[in-house]
Amino acid sequence: MEVILNKDVEKIGRAGTVVCVKEGFARNFLFPRNLAKPATASSLKKLEQDQLARFAQSAKIKEESELVKQRLSTLALTIPALTQGEEKLYGSIHALEIAEALKAEGFFIDKSIIDLVEPIKSLGIYQIPVKLHPDVIATVKLWVVKK
């Protein structure tokens, strides 16, 4: 049975795609949870129109993300932190502190898109990736200095 997914379903597909699933799975799991709808001629036509609109919107968002990426690439953030010894920080710097420092510079970026693998625990210069769009990743230079 062919269905159109309303939301991303793990191991099945992404939202807005047409997938072929077993009838029982669709009837008992996907439809009751509003995760999918049957693929009829009218729903396929509407899906195509929605995809065109979504593609245009995504292109616009990507273009805006590219502009923000260019501005972020010239930015160098400085975060002062307390130290316990020569290089080791007293505590650590997380994505929240980086987001607040970016906000002070005029960039309103959510902490969830800052791709910090592990907290920063020592002084130094770091390259922090920021995932602005699935295709656009900016890099921010971060200086961690003694307070």
DSSP file (Angstrom, degrees, kcal/mol; ACC not computed):
  #  RESIDUE AA STRUCTURE BP1 BP2  ACC     N-H-->O    O-->H-N    N-H-->O    O-->H-N    TCO  KAPPA ALPHA  PHI   PSI    X-CA   Y-CA   Z-CA
    1    1 A M              0   0    0      0, 0.0    20,-2.9     0, 0.0     2,-0.4   0.000 360.0 360.0 360.0 133.9    0.0    0.0    0.0
    2    2 A E  E     +A   20   0A   0     18,-0.2    37,-1.8    37,-0.2     2,-0.3  -0.768 360.0 174.2 -93.1 133.4    1.4    3.4   -0.9
    3    3 A V  E     -AB  19  38A   0     16,-2.6    16,-2.4    -2,-0.4     2,-0.5  -0.929  30.0-128.5-133.4 158.0    1.1    6.2    1.7
    4    4 A I  E     -AB  18  37A   0     33,-3.1    33,-2.1    -2,-0.3     2,-0.3  -0.945  30.1-129.3-106.6 123.5    2.3    9.8    2.0
    5    5 A L  E     - B   0  36A   0     12,-2.4    11,-3.3    -2,-0.5    31,-0.3  -0.565  19.0-170.5 -77.2 130.3    4.2   10.4    5.2
    6    6 A N  S    S+     0   0    0     29,-3.0     2,-0.3    -2,-0.3    30,-0.2   0.784  76.6  18.2 -84.6 -32.3    3.1   13.5    7.2
    7    7 A K  S    S-     0   0    0     28,-1.3     2,-0.2     7,-0.1    -1,-0.1  -0.887  98.6 -80.8-133.8 163.0    6.0   13.3    9.6
    8    8 A D        -     0   0    0     -2,-0.3     2,-0.5     7,-0.1     6,-0.2  -0.473  43.1-164.1 -64.8 132.6    9.4   11.7    9.6
    9    9 A V  B >>  -C   13   0B   0      4,-2.8     4,-2.2    -2,-0.2     3,-2.0  -0.986  25.0-114.1-123.9 121.9    9.2    8.0   10.6
   10   10 A E  T 34 S+     0   0    0     -2,-0.5     4,-0.0     1,-0.3     0, 0.0  -0.269  96.8   2.3 -58.2 135.1   12.4    6.2   11.6
   11   11 A K  T 34 S+     0   0    0      1,-0.1    -1,-0.3     0, 0.0     0, 0.0   0.411 127.5  67.5  68.0   1.8   13.5    3.5    9.2
   12   12 A I  T <4 S-     0   0    0     -3,-2.0     2,-0.3     1,-0.3    -2,-0.2   0.765 103.7 -80.8-111.8 -54.4   10.5    4.3    6.9
   13   13 A G  B  <  -C    9   0B   0     -4,-2.2    -4,-2.8     6,-0.1    -1,-0.3  -0.973  41.1 -69.5 168.6 179.7   11.1    7.7    5.4
   14   14 A R    >   -     0   0    0     -2,-0.3     3,-1.4    -6,-0.2    -9,-0.3  -0.541  60.6 -80.4 -94.8 161.8   11.0   11.5    5.7
   15   15 A A  T 3  S+     0   0    0      1,-0.2    -9,-0.2    -2,-0.2    -1,-0.1  -0.324 114.2  26.8 -60.6 138.4    7.9   13.7    5.8
   16   16 A G  T 3  S+     0   0    0    -11,-3.3     2,-0.3     1,-0.3    -1,-0.2   0.520  93.8 118.5  87.5   6.1    6.4   14.4    2.4
   17   17 A T    <   -     0   0    0     -3,-1.4   -12,-2.4   -12,-0.2     2,-0.6  -0.759  62.9-126.1-105.4 154.1    7.6   11.2    0.7
   18   18 A V  E     +A    4   0A   0     -2,-0.3     2,-0.3   -14,-0.2   -14,-0.2  -0.869  36.5 175.3 -97.1 123.3    5.6    8.4   -0.9
   19   19 A V  E     -A    3   0A   0    -16,-2.4   -16,-2.6    -2,-0.6     2,-0.6  -0.905  30.3-126.4-128.0 156.3    6.5    5.0    0.5
   20   20 A C  E     +A    2   0A   0     -2,-0.3     2,-0.3   -18,-0.2   -18,-0.2  -0.909  39.3 162.9-104.4 119.6    5.2    1.5    0.1
   21   21 A V        -     0   0    0    -20,-2.9     2,-0.1    -2,-0.6    -9,-0.0  -0.839  44.9 -82.5-129.8 166.9    4.3   -0.2    3.4
   22   22 A K     >  -     0   0    0     -2,-0.3     4,-2.1     1,-0.1     5,-0.2  -0.431  39.4-121.9 -69.6 147.7    2.2   -3.2    4.4
   23   23 A E  H  > S+     0   0    0      1,-0.2     4,-2.7     2,-0.2     5,-0.2   0.873 110.4  51.1 -60.7 -41.1   -1.5   -2.5    4.7
   24   24 A G  H  > S+     0   0    0      2,-0.2     4,-2.8     1,-0.2     5,-0.3   0.886 108.6  51.6 -65.3 -39.5   -1.8   -3.5    8.3
   25   25 A F  H  >>S+     0   0    0      2,-0.2     4,-1.9     1,-0.2     5,-1.8   0.907 113.7  44.8 -62.9 -42.6    1.2   -1.3    9.3
   26   26 A A  I  <>S+     0   0    0     -4,-2.1     5,-2.9     3,-0.2    -2,-0.2   0.945 118.2  42.3 -66.3 -48.2   -0.5    1.7    7.7
   27   27 A R  I  <5S+     0   0    0     -4,-2.7    -2,-0.2     1,-0.2    -1,-0.2   0.865 124.4  33.8 -69.0 -38.3   -3.9    1.0    9.1
   28   28 A N  I  <5S+     0   0    0     -4,-2.8    -1,-0.2    -5,-0.2    -3,-0.2   0.717 134.6  14.1 -94.4 -22.9   -2.9    0.1   12.6
   29   29 A F  I  X5S+     0   0    0     -4,-1.9     4,-1.1    -5,-0.3     6,-0.2   0.773 124.4  40.2-118.7 -55.0    0.2    2.3   13.2
   30   30 A L  I  4XS+     0   0    0     -5,-1.8     5,-2.7     2,-0.2     6,-0.9   0.939 115.8  45.1 -71.1 -48.4    0.6    5.2   10.7
   31   31 A F  T >4<S+     0   0    0     -5,-2.9     3,-1.5     1,-0.2    -1,-0.2   0.926 111.8  49.7 -66.1 -46.6   -3.0    6.3   10.2
   32   32 A P  T 345S+     0   0    0      0, 0.0    -1,-0.2     0, 0.0    -2,-0.2   0.839 114.3  46.1 -62.6 -30.9   -4.1    6.4   13.9
   33   33 A R  T 3<5S-     0   0    0     -4,-1.1    -2,-0.2    -3,-0.1    -3,-0.1   0.361 111.6-121.6 -91.3   5.3   -1.0    8.4   14.9
   34   34 A N  T < 5S+     0   0    0     -3,-1.5    -3,-0.2    -4,-0.2    -4,-0.1   0.836  74.4 129.8  56.6  36.7   -1.5   10.8   11.9
   35   35 A L  S   <S+     0   0    0     -5,-2.7   -29,-3.0    -6,-0.2   -28,-1.3   0.648  72.6   9.6 -89.4 -18.4    2.0    9.9   10.6
   36   36 A A  E     -B    5   0A   0     -6,-0.9   -31,-0.2   -31,-0.3    -1,-0.2  -0.963  59.0-150.3-153.5 166.3    0.7    9.2    7.1
   37   37 A K  E     -B    4   0A   0    -33,-2.1   -33,-3.1    -2,-0.3    -6,-0.0  -0.960  41.3 -85.1-137.9 156.6   -2.3    9.4    4.7
   38   38 A P  E     -B    3   0A   0      0, 0.0     2,-1.2     0, 0.0   -35,-0.2  -0.296  40.9-118.4 -63.3 145.7   -3.3    7.3    1.8
   39   39 A A        +     0   0    0    -37,-1.8     2,-0.2   -20,-0.1   -37,-0.2  -0.725  48.7 161.6 -88.5  94.2   -1.7    8.1   -1.6
   40   40 A T     >  -     0   0    0     -2,-1.2     4,-2.3     1,-0.1     5,-0.2  -0.589  54.0-100.8-104.1 172.5   -4.6    9.1   -3.8
   41   41 A A  H  > S+     0   0    0      1,-0.2     4,-1.9    -2,-0.2     5,-0.1   0.911 122.9  45.4 -61.0 -43.5   -4.5   11.0   -7.0
   42   42 A S  H  > S+     0   0    0      1,-0.2     4,-2.3     2,-0.2    -1,-0.2   0.891 113.3  49.1 -69.4 -38.5   -5.6   14.3   -5.4
   43   43 A S  H  > S+     0   0    0      2,-0.2     4,-2.1     1,-0.2    -1,-0.2   0.844 110.2  51.8 -70.8 -31.5   -3.3   13.9   -2.4
   44   44 A L  H  X S+     0   0    0     -4,-2.3     4,-2.1     2,-0.2    -1,-0.2   0.887 110.0  49.2 -68.7 -38.3   -0.3   13.2   -4.8
   45   45 A K  H  X S+     0   0    0     -4,-1.9     4,-1.9     2,-0.2    -2,-0.2   0.918 112.7  47.1 -65.8 -43.0   -1.1   16.3   -6.7
   46   46 A K  H  X S+     0   0    0     -4,-2.3     4,-2.6     1,-0.2    -2,-0.2   0.879 109.7  54.5 -64.6 -38.2   -1.3   18.4   -3.5
   47   47 A L  H  X S+     0   0    0     -4,-2.1     4,-2.6     2,-0.2    -1,-0.2   0.911 106.6  51.1 -60.8 -43.0    2.0   16.8   -2.4
   48   48 A E  H  X S+     0   0    0     -4,-2.1     4,-1.9     2,-0.2    -1,-0.2   0.909 111.6  47.0 -62.3 -42.5    3.6   17.9   -5.6
   49   49 A Q  H  X S+     0   0    0     -4,-1.9     4,-2.1     1,-0.2    -2,-0.2   0.904 112.7  49.6 -65.6 -41.1    2.4   21.5   -5.1
   50   50 A D  H  X S+     0   0    0     -4,-2.6     4,-2.9     1,-0.2    -2,-0.2   0.886 108.7  52.9 -64.4 -38.7    3.5   21.5   -1.5
   51   51 A Q  H  X S+     0   0    0     -4,-2.6     4,-2.6     2,-0.2    -1,-0.2   0.891 108.0  50.4 -65.7 -39.0    7.0   20.1   -2.5
   52   52 A L  H  X S+     0   0    0     -4,-1.9     4,-2.1     2,-0.2    -1,-0.2   0.923 113.6  45.3 -63.2 -43.8    7.4   23.0   -5.0
   53   53 A A  H  X S+     0   0    0     -4,-2.1     4,-2.3     2,-0.2    -2,-0.2   0.912 114.2  48.7 -65.4 -42.0    6.5   25.5   -2.4
   54   54 A R  H  X S+     0   0    0     -4,-2.9     4,-2.8     2,-0.2    -2,-0.2   0.877 109.5  52.9 -64.9 -38.1    8.7   23.9    0.2
   55   55 A F  H  X S+     0   0    0     -4,-2.6     4,-2.2     2,-0.2    -1,-0.2   0.916 110.1  47.5 -64.0 -43.3   11.6   23.8   -2.3
   56   56 A A  H  X S+     0   0    0     -4,-2.1     4,-1.8     2,-0.2    -2,-0.2   0.910 114.3  46.8 -64.2 -41.9   11.3   27.5   -3.0
   57   57 A Q  H  X S+     0   0    0     -4,-2.3     4,-2.5     1,-0.2    -2,-0.2   0.905 111.5  51.1 -66.6 -41.3   11.1   28.2    0.8
   58   58 A S  H  X S+     0   0    0     -4,-2.8     4,-2.5     1,-0.2    -2,-0.2   0.883 108.2  52.3 -63.8 -38.5   14.1   26.0    1.5
   59   59 A A  H  X S+     0   0    0     -4,-2.2     4,-2.1     2,-0.2    -1,-0.2   0.894 110.4  48.5 -63.9 -39.3   16.1   27.7   -1.2
   60   60 A K  H  X S+     0   0    0     -4,-1.8     4,-2.2     2,-0.2    -2,-0.2   0.919 112.3  47.9 -66.2 -44.0   15.3   31.1    0.4
   61   61 A I  H  X S+     0   0    0     -4,-2.5     4,-2.3     1,-0.2    -2,-0.2   0.889 111.1  51.5 -64.5 -39.2   16.3   29.8    3.8
   62   62 A K  H  X S+     0   0    0     -4,-2.5     4,-2.0     2,-0.2    -1,-0.2   0.907 108.8  51.0 -64.0 -41.1   19.5   28.4    2.4
   63   63 A E  H  X S+     0   0    0     -4,-2.1     4,-1.6     1,-0.2    -2,-0.2   0.912 111.4  47.1 -62.6 -43.5   20.4   31.7    0.8
   64   64 A E  H  X S+     0   0    0     -4,-2.2     4,-2.0     1,-0.2    -1,-0.2   0.875 110.0  54.0 -64.8 -37.1   19.8   33.5    4.1
   65   65 A S  H  X S+     0   0    0     -4,-2.3     4,-2.4     1,-0.2    -2,-0.2   0.862 104.3  55.1 -65.5 -35.8   21.9   30.9    5.9
   66   66 A E  H  X S+     0   0    0     -4,-2.0     4,-2.0     2,-0.2    -1,-0.2   0.898 107.5  49.7 -63.4 -40.3   24.8   31.5    3.4
   67   67 A L  H  X S+     0   0    0     -4,-1.6     4,-1.8     2,-0.2    -2,-0.2   0.915 111.9  47.4 -65.0 -42.4   24.7   35.3    4.3
   68   68 A V  H  X S+     0   0    0     -4,-2.0     4,-2.7     1,-0.2    -2,-0.2   0.877 109.0  55.9 -65.2 -37.1   24.8   34.5    8.0
   69   69 A K  H  X S+     0   0    0     -4,-2.4     4,-2.2     1,-0.2    70,-0.2   0.911 105.8  50.5 -60.7 -43.3   27.6   32.0    7.4
   70   70 A Q  H  X S+     0   0    0     -4,-2.0     4,-0.7     1,-0.2    -1,-0.2   0.904 112.5  46.6 -62.6 -40.9   29.7   34.8    5.8
   71   71 A R  H >< S+     0   0    0     -4,-1.8     3,-0.6     1,-0.2     4,-0.3   0.890 113.1  49.3 -68.0 -38.4   29.1   37.1    8.7
   72   72 A L  H >< S+     0   0    0     -4,-2.7     3,-1.1     1,-0.2    69,-0.4   0.830 101.7  62.7 -70.0 -31.1   29.9   34.4   11.3
   73   73 A S  H 3< S+     0   0    0     -4,-2.2    -1,-0.2     1,-0.3    -2,-0.2   0.764 104.4  47.8 -67.7 -23.2   33.1   33.4    9.5
   74   74 A T  T << S+     0   0    0     -4,-0.7     2,-0.3    -3,-0.6    -1,-0.3   0.517  95.0  98.8 -90.9  -5.3   34.6   36.9   10.1
   75   75 A L    <   -     0   0    0     -3,-1.1    66,-1.2    -4,-0.3     2,-0.5  -0.620  51.0-169.1 -88.4 138.6   33.6   36.8   13.8
   76   76 A A  E     -d  141   0C   0     -2,-0.3     2,-0.2    64,-0.1    66,-0.2  -0.957  12.7-156.8-125.5 112.0   35.9   36.0   16.6
   77   77 A L  E     -d  142   0C   0     64,-2.7    66,-3.1    -2,-0.5     2,-0.5  -0.598   2.4-158.1 -86.8 146.6   34.3   35.4   20.0
   78   78 A T  E     -d  143   0C   0     -2,-0.2    66,-0.2    64,-0.2    64,-0.0  -0.992   8.2-175.7-125.6 124.9   36.1   35.8   23.3
   79   79 A I  E     -d  144   0C   0     64,-2.9    66,-1.6    -2,-0.5     2,-0.3  -0.961  15.2-147.7-120.7 114.5   34.7   34.1   26.4
   80   80 A P  E     +d  145   0C   0      0, 0.0     2,-0.3     0, 0.0    66,-0.2  -0.611  23.8 179.4 -79.0 140.6   36.5   34.8   29.7
   81   81 A A  E     -d  146   0C   0     64,-2.6    66,-1.6    -2,-0.3     2,-0.2  -0.988  31.7-106.5-142.7 149.7   36.5   31.9   32.2
   82   82 A L        -     0   0    0     -2,-0.3     8,-2.9     8,-0.3     2,-0.3  -0.502  38.5-155.1 -72.2 142.4   37.9   31.1   35.6
   83   83 A T  B     -G   89   0D   0      6,-0.3     2,-0.4    -2,-0.2     6,-0.2  -0.852  19.2-153.8-120.4 156.8   40.9   28.8   35.7
   84   84 A Q  S    S-     0   0    0      4,-2.4     2,-0.3    -2,-0.3     4,-0.2  -0.766  79.3 -18.3-125.2  83.6   42.3   26.4   38.2
   85   85 A G  S    S-     0   0    0     -2,-0.4    -2,-0.1     1,-0.2     5,-0.1  -0.872 110.1 -41.5 116.9-154.1   45.9   26.2   37.3
   86   86 A E  S    S-     0   0    0     -2,-0.3    -1,-0.2    -3,-0.1    37,-0.0   0.969 126.6  -4.2 -79.2 -55.7   47.6   27.2   34.0
   87   87 A E  S    S+     0   0    0     -3,-0.2    36,-2.4    35,-0.1     2,-0.2   0.661 102.2  99.7-115.5 -23.0   45.3   25.9   31.3
   88   88 A K  E     -H  122   0E   0     -4,-0.2    -4,-2.4    34,-0.2    34,-0.2  -0.485  65.0-131.0 -79.0 136.6   42.4   24.0   32.9
   89   89 A L  E     -G   83   0E   0     32,-2.5     2,-1.2    -6,-0.2    -6,-0.3  -0.524  14.2-122.7 -83.8 150.1   39.1   25.7   33.4
   90   90 A Y  E    S-     0   0E   0     -8,-2.9     2,-0.3    -2,-0.2    -8,-0.3  -0.801  93.6 -16.2 -87.1  96.9   37.1   25.8   36.6
   91   91 A G  E    S-     0   0E   0     -2,-1.2     2,-0.3    30,-0.1    -2,-0.2  -0.776  95.8 -89.8 100.1-152.8   34.0   24.2   35.1
   92   92 A S  E     -     0   0E   0     -2,-0.3     2,-0.5    29,-0.0    29,-0.2  -0.975  21.7-110.8-155.1 165.9   33.4   24.1   31.3
   93   93 A I  E     -H  120   0E   0     27,-2.3    27,-2.3    -2,-0.3     2,-0.2  -0.913  36.6-173.4-106.8 125.0   32.0   26.1   28.4
   94   94 A H     >  -     0   0    0     -2,-0.5     4,-1.5    25,-0.2     3,-0.3  -0.473  43.3 -91.3-108.4 179.1   28.8   24.6   26.8
   95   95 A A  H  > S+     0   0    0      1,-0.2     4,-2.6     2,-0.2     5,-0.2   0.805 121.7  62.9 -62.5 -30.5   26.8   25.5   23.8
   96   96 A L  H  > S+     0   0    0      2,-0.2     4,-2.2     1,-0.2    -1,-0.2   0.921 103.1  47.1 -62.6 -44.5   24.6   27.7   26.0
   97   97 A E  H  > S+     0   0    0     -3,-0.3     4,-2.0     2,-0.2    -1,-0.2   0.879 112.8  49.8 -64.6 -37.6   27.5   30.1   26.8
   98   98 A I  H  X S+     0   0    0     -4,-1.5     4,-2.3     2,-0.2    -2,-0.2   0.908 109.8  50.9 -67.1 -41.4   28.5   30.2   23.2
   99   99 A A  H  X S+     0   0    0     -4,-2.6     4,-2.1     1,-0.2    10,-0.3   0.889 110.2  49.9 -62.8 -39.2   24.9   31.0   22.1
  100  100 A E  H  X S+     0   0    0     -4,-2.2     4,-1.9     2,-0.2    -1,-0.2   0.886 110.0  50.1 -66.9 -38.5   24.8   33.8   24.7
  101  101 A A  H  X S+     0   0    0     -4,-2.0     4,-0.9     2,-0.2    -2,-0.2   0.883 111.4  49.0 -66.9 -37.3   28.1   35.2   23.4
  102  102 A L  H  <>S+     0   0    0     -4,-2.3     5,-2.7     1,-0.2     3,-0.4   0.878 108.3  54.1 -67.0 -37.1   26.7   35.1   19.9
  103  103 A K  H ><5S+     0   0    0     -4,-2.1     3,-1.2     1,-0.2    -2,-0.2   0.880 104.0  55.1 -64.1 -37.7   23.6   36.9   21.1
  104  104 A A  H 3<5S+     0   0    0     -4,-1.9    -1,-0.2     1,-0.3    -2,-0.2   0.777 107.2  51.3 -65.0 -25.7   25.7   39.7   22.6
  105  105 A E  T 3<5S-     0   0    0     -4,-0.9    -1,-0.3    -3,-0.4    -2,-0.2   0.468 128.9 -97.3 -89.4  -3.2   27.3   40.1   19.1
  106  106 A G  T < 5S+     0   0    0     -3,-1.2     2,-0.6    -4,-0.4    -3,-0.2   0.549  86.1 122.2 101.7   8.0   23.8   40.3   17.5
  107  107 A F      < -     0   0    0     -5,-2.7     2,-1.3    -6,-0.1    -1,-0.3  -0.920  47.7-156.4-106.1 117.3   23.3   36.7   16.2
  108  108 A F        +     0   0    0     -2,-0.6     2,-0.4    -3,-0.1    -8,-0.1  -0.721  31.8 159.6 -94.8  88.9   20.2   35.1   17.6
  109  109 A I        -     0   0    0     -2,-1.3    -6,-0.1   -10,-0.3     2,-0.1  -0.933  39.2-122.9-117.3 131.7   21.3   31.4   17.3
  110  110 A D    >   -     0   0    0     -2,-0.4     3,-1.2     1,-0.1     4,-0.3  -0.423  18.2-127.3 -71.1 145.0   19.7   28.6   19.2
  111  111 A K  G >  S+     0   0    0      1,-0.2     3,-1.0     2,-0.2    -1,-0.1   0.755 103.5  69.2 -64.7 -23.7   22.1   26.4   21.3
  112  112 A S  G 3  S+     0   0    0      1,-0.2    -1,-0.2     3,-0.1    19,-0.1   0.731  95.9  52.2 -71.1 -20.3   20.8   23.3   19.7
  113  113 A I  G <  S+     0   0    0     -3,-1.2    18,-2.8   -18,-0.1     2,-0.7   0.498  83.4  99.7 -94.4  -2.3   22.4   24.1   16.3
  114  114 A I  B <  S-E  130   0C   0     -3,-1.0     2,-1.7    -4,-0.3    16,-0.2  -0.761  70.5-146.5 -82.1 117.3   25.8   24.7   17.8
  115  115 A D        +     0   0    0     14,-2.4     2,-0.7    -2,-0.7    -1,-0.1  -0.525  33.2 160.8 -91.7  72.1   27.6   21.5   17.1
  116  116 A L        -     0   0    0     -2,-1.7   -21,-0.1     1,-0.2    -2,-0.1  -0.841  24.4-163.4 -95.3 112.7   29.8   21.2   20.2
  117  117 A V  S    S-     0   0    0     -2,-0.7    -1,-0.2     1,-0.2    -2,-0.0   0.936  73.5  -5.5 -64.4 -48.4   31.0   17.6   20.5
  118  118 A E  S    S-     0   0    0    -24,-0.0    -1,-0.2     0, 0.0     3,-0.1  -0.975  90.7 -83.2-143.6 156.4   32.0   17.9   24.1
  119  119 A P        -     0   0    0      0, 0.0     2,-0.4     0, 0.0   -25,-0.2  -0.201  46.7-108.9 -60.7 150.7   32.3   20.9   26.5
  120  120 A I  E     +H   93   0E   0    -27,-2.3   -27,-2.3     1,-0.1     3,-0.0  -0.694  39.8 172.1 -83.0 128.0   35.4   23.0   26.4
  121  121 A K  E     +     0   0E   0     -2,-0.4   -32,-2.5   -29,-0.2     2,-0.3   0.299  53.8  47.3-123.1   7.6   37.5   22.5   29.5
  122  122 A S  E    S-H   88   0E   0    -34,-0.2   -34,-0.2   -29,-0.1    22,-0.1  -0.971  84.2 -92.5-146.6 162.4   40.8   24.4   28.8
  123  123 A L  S    S+     0   0    0    -36,-2.4     2,-0.3    -2,-0.3    22,-0.2  -0.329  71.1  83.1 -68.6 154.4   42.0   27.7   27.5
  124  124 A G  E    S- F   0 144C   0     20,-1.8    20,-3.0     2,-0.0     2,-0.5  -0.922  76.8 -56.1 147.8-170.3   42.8   28.1   23.9
  125  125 A I  E     - F   0 143C   0     -2,-0.3     2,-0.3    18,-0.2    18,-0.2  -0.928  49.6-174.6-111.5 131.1   41.4   28.9   20.4
  126  126 A Y  E     - F   0 142C   0     16,-3.0    16,-3.1    -2,-0.5     2,-0.6  -0.930  25.3-139.1-128.7 148.8   38.6   26.7   19.1
  127  127 A Q  E     - F   0 141C   0     -2,-0.3    14,-0.2    14,-0.2    -2,-0.0  -0.944  26.0-164.3-104.6 113.1   36.7   26.4   15.8
  128  128 A I  E     - F   0 140C   0     12,-3.1    12,-2.9    -2,-0.6     2,-0.3  -0.882  10.0-141.0-105.1 118.1   33.0   25.8   16.6
  129  129 A P  E     - F   0 139C   0      0, 0.0   -14,-2.4     0, 0.0     2,-0.5  -0.590  12.9-164.8 -78.4 138.9   30.7   24.5   13.9
  130  130 A V  E     -EF 114 138C   0      8,-3.2     8,-2.7    -2,-0.3     2,-1.2  -0.983  12.8-145.3-125.1 117.5   27.2   26.0   13.7
  131  131 A K  E     + F   0 137C   0    -18,-2.8     6,-0.2    -2,-0.5     8,-0.0  -0.682  28.6 165.3 -88.5  93.5   24.7   24.1   11.6
  132  132 A L  E    S-     0   0C   0     -2,-1.2    -1,-0.2     4,-1.1     5,-0.2   0.795  71.0  -2.1 -77.5 -30.8   22.5   26.8   10.1
  133  133 A H  E >  S- F   0 136C   0      3,-1.9     3,-0.9    -3,-0.2    -1,-0.2  -0.953  82.7 -98.2-154.8 156.8   20.9   24.7    7.5
  134  134 A P  T 3  S+     0   0    0      0, 0.0     3,-0.1     0, 0.0    -2,-0.0   0.801 128.2  33.4 -55.7 -26.2   21.3   21.0    6.5
  135  135 A D  T 3  S+     0   0    0      1,-0.1     2,-0.5    -4,-0.0    -4,-0.0   0.499 111.8  69.9-104.5  -5.7   23.7   22.1    3.7
  136  136 A V  E <   + F   0 133C   0     -3,-0.9    -3,-1.9     2,-0.0    -4,-1.1  -0.949  52.3 173.2-122.9 115.4   25.2   25.2    5.4
  137  137 A I  E     - F   0 131C   0     -2,-0.5     2,-0.2    -6,-0.2    -6,-0.2  -0.975  13.3-161.8-122.4 117.9   27.7   24.8    8.3
  138  138 A A  E     - F   0 130C   0     -8,-2.7    -8,-3.2    -2,-0.5     2,-0.5  -0.628   9.0-140.9 -94.7 155.8   29.4   27.9    9.6
  139  139 A T  E     - F   0 129C   0    -10,-0.2     2,-0.4   -70,-0.2   -12,-0.0  -0.978  12.0-162.4-120.9 127.0   32.5   28.0   11.7
  140  140 A V  E     - F   0 128C   0    -12,-2.9   -12,-3.1    -2,-0.5     2,-0.5  -0.898  16.9-132.8-108.9 133.9   33.0   30.4   14.5
  141  141 A K  E     -dF  76 127C   0    -66,-1.2   -64,-2.7    -2,-0.4     2,-0.5  -0.757  25.8-166.9 -86.5 126.9   36.4   31.2   16.0
  142  142 A L  E     -dF  77 126C   0    -16,-3.1   -16,-3.0    -2,-0.5     2,-0.6  -0.964  10.2-162.6-121.1 125.1   36.2   31.1   19.8
  143  143 A W  E     -dF  78 125C   0    -66,-3.1   -64,-2.9    -2,-0.5     2,-0.6  -0.927   4.6-161.9-104.4 123.0   38.9   32.3   22.1
  144  144 A V  E     +dF  79 124C   0    -20,-3.0   -20,-1.8    -2,-0.6     2,-0.2  -0.935  22.3 173.9-105.7 116.1   38.7   31.1   25.7
  145  145 A V  E     -d   80   0C   0    -66,-1.6   -64,-2.6    -2,-0.6     2,-0.1  -0.752  36.4 -86.5-121.7 165.0   40.8   33.3   28.0
  146  146 A K  E      d   81   0C   0     -2,-0.2   -64,-0.2   -66,-0.2    -1,-0.1  -0.429 360.0 360.0 -68.8 143.7   41.5   33.8   31.7
  147  147 A K              0   0    0    -66,-1.6   -65,-0.1    -2,-0.1    -1,-0.1   0.418 360.0 360.0 -83.8 360.0   39.1   35.9   33.6
